[in-house]
């Protein structure tokens, strides 16, 4: 392994890990304020939605239709595998058709 | 990573082991998607001119799918260390928000162990952990999800490197949609438990706007913060907004 390559990867690893530690330590303090606690409680849903919206925005009709199918399936089935597998199968079929 | 509890009574250990295994099981479908992407990453790393040891080292220590893919795009010799570190900071800044939500999961853990566990936080296993709600032994559950995805990513990177160009384009199998489908399904799970439509609208709208105006990895940050801001500002004591 080349030392300069290892150095680059270690720098990436350090940055990536430091962000998490910083977020965790800040989160610890936020718990003391009720309003910030409310924000923290809603943060997971907000992050998830913000993760998925650009992915869908970059897709087309096939992805959007498959997304609706996933949403409906996930609403009725609690087992993650079902909507996930359904979504992948639907997107392959829809891409072939649309 | 299942270090013994301070007072290791057998029932406590059994309970946390059961939670760990539940995390493994709940994460298994997602591990397949991670496996597929790890294979692609390994194949691309080989094409970029990394050695197999370097590829394994990167997946083992950087452990961040999107940052690793982008790093291959920037790859040159000697490696542009500052550009790589800066890009990693931008792409992974969302983990600042994500880690802020981990306090509840790792509640009661000694500080050093909790900080160490943060290494195994990824988008996918974090999302699955969050939909579990306040389950007992939540931290052990999280570790189960984390360990499985870590092993999947690491082993698939190495395997993909060895298979090289044989690894198919994930789009052909619809696997590129697997993560979209998973995030959607998990969002529905969270939404059912706690209804806050204003928060969802703010998050989706801000993410869309950031995606159009700035792009890159900013939508997650902007959307997450916008949703959290709406949650903080809404009238106190009201659970429906």
Interface residues (C-beta under 8 A of the other chain):
Chain A: X1 X2 X4 X5 X6 X7 X8 X9 X10 X11 X12 X13 X14 X15 X16 X17 X19 X20 X21 X22 X23 X24 X26 X27 X28 X30 X31 X34 X35 X36 X38 X39 X40 X41 X42 X43 X44 X45 X46 X47 X48 X49 X50 X51 X52 X53 X54 X55 X56 X57 X58 X59 X63 X66 X67 X70 X71 X73 X74 X75 X78 X80 X81 X83 X84 X85 X86 X87 X88 X89 X91 X92 X95
Chain B: X26 X29 X30 X33 X50 X51 X53 X54 X57 X58 X61 X62 X63 X64 X67 X71 X77 X78 X79 X80 X81 X84 X85 X88 X89 X92 X93 X94 X95 X96 X97 X98 X99 X100 X101 X102 X103 X114 X115 X118 X119 X121 X123 X127 X128 X130 X173 X174 X175 X177 X178 X179 X180 X181 X182 X183 X184 X185 X186 X187 X188 X189 X190 X191 X192 X194 X196 X199 X200 X202 X203 X204 X206 X207 X208 X211 X212 X219 X220 X221 X222 X223 X224 X225 X226 X227 X228 X229 X230 X231 X232 X233 X234 X236
